[in-house]
Amino acid sequence: MFKDDDEEEENTFGVTRYPCMPSLVALQQMRNRLHLAFLGRKLMKWTALATGRELRRLAAELYEVYQGFGEDLRNAFILLARSRYFYPQLNYIVTEDIGKKAGVVVQQSAKTVSGVKIVQFEIFETEYPPYAYLGIEKGGQTILETKKAWLDLLKRLIMMMQLRASFLMVELANKNATKKSNVLAKIVIPRLNVTSHYILSELEEKEREEVFRLKRVKQKKDLEKKLDEDRRRQVAADEGNKLKPAPSRSREQVPSRTRSKESGSLAVIKKEDN
């Protein structure tokens, strides 16, 4: 029931059922819960597949972002050292003349990917040029290249933060979906199946008991009916025998002893007459 073609049969060995009374209402409730459990397992399975695909995509992007980051960072520090060589007061000018408006602005937004809300950073470069007149005397080209290198590094760092945060959130969602799917498949669904089978077996047993009881009641009624008919038949027969007249006794039916007595009395009467 509610089983797909690609689903394996659940092992119900050693599974304890839910405490419930065997009734049709409880059976319907267990069937509804089982249906919802199968739907939840499907949903968690699809979520796990989608988040796993998203994890692989994020891992590939993280690998591309991290690849060559050390070399780019080294080149940026080399350019910074060259700029300091051409312009020794670079650190002092940068710390003293901090711009009032940021050259790079990051806005945070949320995006739903595979049913998971992840953080997304959008980078905007403002039109405000920081230190526009820095390096006019000498080293201007090197300072410009240094600005560009460190701006690219900043964007890569922001992208790395975004990908890492998204990866952690998707990984957590994947773990939760896998855990819920396993719980539904290994604990909840087997217990619901065992409970449904228990309720069905109890209802069938009650039905068999009811059928047996009805058979015994019918047999008893039939026996009582038969006994009543026999009793009425016997009573009717007795009443018929009482209403019949008594039969007359003929001479032949008189006993021999009575006949001998009568013959003796007749002989005595004849002798007295003589």
C-alpha positions in Angstrom: 0.0 0.0 0.0 1.3 3.4 -1.0 4.5 1.7 -2.3 6.4 2.8 -5.4 8.1 0.5 -7.9 11.6 1.7 -7.0 11.0 1.5 -3.2 12.4 -1.4 -1.2 10.2 -3.4 1.2 10.5 -2.1 4.7 11.9 -4.4 7.3 9.4 -4.7 10.2 11.4 -7.1 12.3 11.5 -5.9 15.9 9.3 -2.9 15.2 6.9 -1.8 17.9 3.5 -0.6 17.0 1.8 2.6 18.1 -0.5 2.2 21.1 -4.1 2.3 19.8 -7.5 0.6 20.0 -8.4 -1.7 17.1 -11.2 0.1 15.4 -12.2 1.3 11.9 -11.5 4.9 12.9 -8.0 4.1 14.2 -7.4 2.1 11.0 -8.4 5.1 8.8 -6.2 7.4 10.9 -3.2 5.1 10.5 -3.8 4.9 6.7 -3.9 8.7 6.5 -0.7 9.0 8.5 0.9 6.3 6.4 -0.1 8.2 3.2 1.3 11.5 4.6 4.5 9.7 5.7 5.0 8.3 2.1 4.5 11.8 0.7 6.9 13.3 3.2 9.5 10.7 2.4 9.2 11.4 -1.3 9.5 15.2 -0.6 12.6 14.6 1.6 14.1 12.4 -1.1 13.6 14.9 -3.8 15.0 17.7 -1.5 18.0 15.6 -0.8 18.6 15.0 -4.5 18.2 18.6 -5.3 20.4 19.9 -2.5 23.1 17.3 -3.4 23.1 18.6 -6.9 23.3 22.2 -5.6 26.2 21.1 -3.3 28.1 19.8 -6.2 27.6 22.9 -8.2 28.7 25.1 -5.3 31.7 23.0 -4.7 32.8 23.4 -8.3 32.3 27.2 -8.1 34.3 27.3 -4.8 37.1 25.3 -6.4 37.2 27.8 -9.3 37.2 30.8 -6.9 39.9 29.3 -4.7 42.0 28.2 -7.6 44.8 30.7 -8.1 43.8 32.9 -5.2 47.2 32.5 -3.5 49.1 33.6 -6.6 46.8 36.6 -7.1 47.3 37.6 -3.5 51.0 37.4 -3.8 51.0 39.5 -7.0 48.8 42.1 -5.2 51.3 42.4 -2.3 54.1 42.7 -4.8 52.3 45.6 -6.6 51.6 47.2 -3.2 55.3 47.0 -2.4 56.2 48.6 -5.7 53.7 51.4 -5.1 55.3 52.0 -1.7 58.7 52.1 -3.4 57.5 54.8 -5.8 55.5 56.6 -3.2 56.8 56.1 0.3 54.1 58.3 1.9 51.4 56.0 0.5 50.3 54.5 3.9 50.2 58.0 5.6 48.1 59.5 2.8 45.6 56.5 2.7 45.1 56.6 6.5 44.8 60.4 6.6 42.5 60.9 3.6 39.8 58.2 4.0 37.0 58.7 1.6 33.5 59.6 3.0 31.8 57.3 0.5 32.7 53.6 -0.1 34.0 52.7 -3.5 32.5 49.2 -3.3 29.0 48.6 -1.8 27.7 45.1 -1.0 23.9 44.4 -0.8 22.6 41.2 0.7 19.6 39.4 -0.7 18.0 35.9 -0.3 17.5 33.4 -3.1 15.7 30.2 -3.0 17.6 27.3 -4.5 16.2 23.7 -4.3 13.8 24.8 -1.6 16.6 26.4 0.5 17.0 30.1 1.1 20.6 31.0 0.6 22.5 34.3 1.0 23.5 36.2 -2.1 25.8 39.3 -2.2 25.5 41.8 -5.0 28.6 44.1 -5.5 28.1 47.7 -6.7 31.0 50.0 -7.6 30.2 53.6 -6.9 31.3 56.5 -9.1 33.3 58.0 -6.2 37.0 57.7 -7.1 39.2 57.1 -4.0 42.4 59.1 -4.0 42.0 60.5 -7.5 45.2 62.5 -7.4 47.4 59.9 -5.8 50.5 59.1 -7.9 50.5 62.1 -10.2 54.1 62.8 -9.6 55.4 59.2 -10.1 54.3 55.6 -9.8 50.7 56.4 -11.0 50.5 53.4 -13.3 51.7 51.0 -10.6 49.3 52.5 -8.1 46.4 52.1 -10.6 47.4 48.4 -11.1 47.5 47.9 -7.4 44.0 49.4 -7.0 42.7 47.1 -9.7 44.4 44.0 -8.2 43.1 44.6 -4.7 39.6 45.4 -6.0 39.5 42.1 -7.8 40.7 40.3 -4.6 38.0 42.1 -2.6 35.3 40.9 -5.1 36.8 37.3 -4.9 36.7 37.4 -1.1 33.0 38.5 -1.2 32.2 35.7 -3.7 34.0 33.2 -1.5 32.0 34.3 1.5 28.8 34.0 -0.4 29.6 30.6 -1.8 30.8 29.3 1.6 27.7 30.6 3.4 25.5 29.1 0.7 27.4 25.8 0.8 26.9 25.5 4.6 23.2 26.3 4.4 22.6 23.8 1.6 24.7 21.2 3.3 22.6 21.6 6.5 19.4 21.3 4.5 20.8 18.2 2.7 21.6 16.6 6.1 18.2 17.4 7.5 16.4 16.1 4.5 18.4 12.9 4.5 17.9 12.4 8.2 14.1 13.0 7.9 13.9 10.6 4.9 15.7 7.9 6.9 13.6 8.4 9.9 10.4 8.2 7.9 11.6 5.1 5.9 13.2 3.2 8.9 11.0 4.1 11.9 7.7 5.9 11.1 6.5 3.9 8.1 7.3 0.4 9.5 5.6 1.3 12.8 2.5 2.5 10.9 2.5 -0.7 8.8 2.8 -2.9 11.9 0.0 -0.9 13.6 -2.2 -1.2 10.5 -1.6 -4.9 10.3 -2.4 -5.3 14.0 -5.7 -3.4 13.7 -6.7 -5.4 10.6 -5.9 -8.7 12.3 -7.9 -7.7 15.4 -10.8 -6.6 13.3 -10.7 -9.9 11.4 -10.6 -11.8 14.6 -13.6 -9.9 15.9 -15.5 -10.6 12.7 -14.7 -14.3 12.9 -15.9 -14.3 16.5 -19.1 -12.5 15.5 -19.7 -15.0 12.7 -19.1 -17.9 15.1 -21.4 -16.4 17.6 -24.1 -15.9 15.0 -23.8 -19.5 13.9 -24.1 -20.8 17.5 -27.1 -18.6 18.1 -28.7 -19.9 14.9 -28.0 -23.5 15.9 -29.4 -22.9 19.3 -32.6 -21.3 17.8 -33.0 -24.2 15.4 -32.6 -26.7 18.2 -35.1 -24.9 20.3 -37.5 -24.7 17.4 -37.1 -28.4 16.7 -37.7 -29.3 20.4 -40.8 -27.1 20.4 -42.1 -28.9 17.3 -41.5 -32.3 18.9 -43.1 -31.2 22.1 -46.2 -29.9 20.3 -46.4 -33.1 18.2 -46.2 -35.2 21.4 -48.9 -33.1 23.1 -51.1 -33.4 20.1 -50.6 -37.1 20.0 -51.4 -37.5 23.7 -54.6 -35.4 23.4 -55.7 -37.5 20.4 -55.2 -40.7 22.4 -57.4 -39.3 25.2 -60.2 -38.4 22.9 -60.5 -42.0 21.3 -63.3 -44.3 22.9 -62.3 -47.4 24.8 -62.6 -50.6 22.7 -65.4 -53.4 23.8 -64.1 -56.7 25.0 -65.5 -59.8 23.3 -65.7 -63.3 24.7 -62.7 -64.4 22.9 -60.8 -61.5 24.5 -61.9 -62.6 28.1 -59.2 -64.5 29.8 -59.4 -68.3 30.2 -59.5 -68.2 34.0 -62.7 -66.1 33.8 -64.2 -68.5 31.4 -63.4 -71.5 33.6 -65.0 -69.8 36.6 -68.2 -69.1 34.6 -68.4 -72.7 33.4 -68.0 -74.0 37.0 -70.8 -71.8 38.3 -73.1 -73.1 35.5 -72.4 -76.7 36.4 -73.3 -76.0 40.1 -76.6 -74.4 39.1 -77.5 -77.4 36.9 -76.9 -79.9 39.7 -79.1 -77.9 42.1 -81.9 -78.0 39.5 -81.7 -81.7 39.3 
